[in-house]
Amino acid sequence: MRSFLKMFLASFVALVVFVLIGTFFFIGWVSSIASSKEESVGNKAVLVIDLATPYRERMVDNPLADFGSDQYDVPGIYDLVRMVRRATEDSAIKGIYIKCNADGNGFAASEEIRNAIAAFKKKGRFVYAYGDVIGQKAYYVASIADRVYCNPKGGVDWRGFAVQLAFLKKTLDRLEIQPQIFYAGKFKSATEPLRETKMTEPNRVQTREILEDIYGHFLMNIAESRQIDTAQLRAYANNNTIHFANDALQYKLVDGLKYDDEVKDEIKSRLKLDKNESVNFVPIEKYAKAINYKATGKERIALIYAEGDIVDGKGEDGQIGSNTYRNLIRKAREDKNIKAIVLRINSGGGSSLASENIWREMTLARKDKPVVVSFGDVAASGAYYLSCNADSIFAQPNTITGSIGVFALIPNMQKFFDNKLGITFDGVKTSPEADGLTVVQPLSEKQKQFIQSEIDTIYHDFKSRVADGRKKNINYIDSIAQGRIWSGNRGLQLGLVDRIGGVQDAIDCAARMAKVSDYRLREYPEPQSFFDKIFGGYKQTYKSKAIKEELGEDGQKWYMTIKRVKAMVGVTQSRMPFDFSIAD
């Protein structure tokens, strides 16, 4: 027995030592790979921007970026803007090549990309754009190029914009699920898909108006860059004029019909390369590794990225958790080295209480230092709530904002459980309202009155916050609130937004207000550690990929919609119409 124990202990110790040594070797190997990888731009380089890539607010870490030569992190929108600006000063970068088959970004994000490329072009560098079949949003960005080409057998999609919503009321009726809905604001249409079979007239009015605002801005900028009258561009869509690639060429939407190799040969000629030489195309993701595009300076400005649904608690990746962001803003507020705070937000709203908690921290921060907000594609409802007290608010002309309204959803599923599943519920309670706010029985009239009173109170608080922050009369705010959504341009006219501009404009404003010129940015949330990238990033990527592969792209959207509705149940919401997307 003693011999066995000795052998067991010896084997156990050997195993532990082996694991420890192996771990140290693994960490050393990983560190050497991560630190040894260097990228270079080379000479006569052409920066490649693929619009099909979704550029989020923050850089998306690729866990394999430090291992493979073709693996890179995906830069955020502001990263991309800074890199293009840096390229204007980089003698190695001679031009930009835009891949414009599709655009995986929102309208405001596309505006940021387009403006950055336009500034690059003004410095005398060339810009080419090419796509097989060019979508409308992608064409919007591409139209700023010196030359726009499409495949001879492809074309340009030119049909105008549309918004289409799905309504679930009949489905819920068939399932015998009653969506008990409480809301404030006649335009608050987030719950319409659950209580109506088609758009209400107020929702139709606001949707048509914002669609026209965004479409009008789209046409105006393309008209300027392509030297085509806006009325003519609108007529092309109304009359369905652009069918084939030849139509796009005939009506001057493109400068020629070429295959990919022909476009690259033209770029080669522009660079004065020999016939056998290859063009040095540098993807924007690779360029991020090769240069330092972030400003350096003595003073510091905090740049806080907030993207996704606003939720109570810590939140997950892709959400704005009230605890997480309250702590981030507080950290920036209490750091004496940070002279100003810029919040970049891209969100359709969410929990009213979470929005209030973040608003509170923003208000405290503003007492100590300048606080400036930059709106992304969407900054509406709860996102507007938490932003309204900032010193200054920036938005793009095609940002979707407003939606000052509140709602709550508590479904009654009693008949669904009883009639469809054969499940009934019973129990005991210590007081009449102890079992209230449950989905297994209808709300009493007293409970309904209580919830509606709470909604009205939160709505009044919301309007008061906006009135105080924007220095407007509450009656005026009430007239433009009612849950109505507005474009960034319209928001500027109404006083909901202070200036039209992007992230850099907001940062410049914060620097002026803080009276600093020599500064660098402290960006939050801070980058993940290497192992968080590997394990956390893999988990998120695999989960998203698995859902998309199993359900398809449309199925994934429905899955996310159902998940979002589930999260709404029993939580008072300041949220814009969910799944509001413009078909382009």
Buried (B, 14 or more C-beta within 10 A) or exposed (E): EEEEEEEEEEEEEEEEEEEEEEEEEEEEEBEEEEEEBEBEBEEBBBBBBBBBBEBBBBBBBBBBBBEEEEEBBBBBBBBBBBBBBBBBEBEBBBBBBBBBBBBBBBBBBBBBBBBBBBBBBEEEBBBBBBBBBBBBBBBBBBBBBBBBBBBBEBBBBBEBBEBEBEBBBEEBEEBBBBBBBBBBBBBBBBBBBBBBEEBBEBBEEBBEBBBEBBBBBBBEBBBEBBEBEBEEBBEBBEEEBBEBBEBBBEBEBBBBBBBEEBBBBBBBEBBEBEEEEEBBEBBBBBBBBBBEBEEEEEBBBBBBBBBBBBBBEEBEBEBBBBBBBBBBBEBBBEBEEBBBBBBBBBBBBBBBBBBBBBBBBBBBBBEEBBBBBBBBBBBBBBBBBBBBBBBBBBBBBBBBBBBBBBBBBBBBBBEBBBEEEEEEEEEEEEEEEEBBEBBBEBBEEEBBEBBBEBBBEBBBBBBEBBBBBBEBEBEBBBEBBBBBBBBBBBBBEBBBBBBBBBBBBBBBBBBBBBEBEEBEBBBBEEEBEBEEBBEBBEEBBEEEEEBBEEEEEEEBBEBBBEEBBEBBBEBBBBBBBBBBEBEB
